[in-house]
């Protein structure tokens, strides 16, 4: 579960929510749609930009780019674990799951590279 602070008409806020949806992650979207909410957010966090993403346990992830990096790292760890498990269990299902994870990892890598030039 994630907590996402956004504003309306924000491209990176939309990208963040789409990425979380793509990876079937539950999240609470807190829309900063009044000056009072924006001021309270800035005063309490010291942050001036959105989106800002937190894990449910309070871990601060950052903005959209940091979320992509976070997922890429997490998938890299998952792929390594699956590769180790595949050595032990060479089933077809394990191979398919591993290939799916590698495709998702490549997709995130494309987002990392693409966003640096957007």
NORBEL-V407039 format. One line per field, one symbol per residue. phi: phi as a letter, one per 40 degrees, with the letter a starting at -180 (. if undefined). A space follows every 50 residues. Layout:
phi->???
//
This chain:
phi->.bbbcbbcfbdcccdccccccdcfccabcbccbbccccccccccbgcbbb cbbbcdcgccchcddccccccccccdcccdccccccccbccccccccccc ccccccccccccccccbc
//
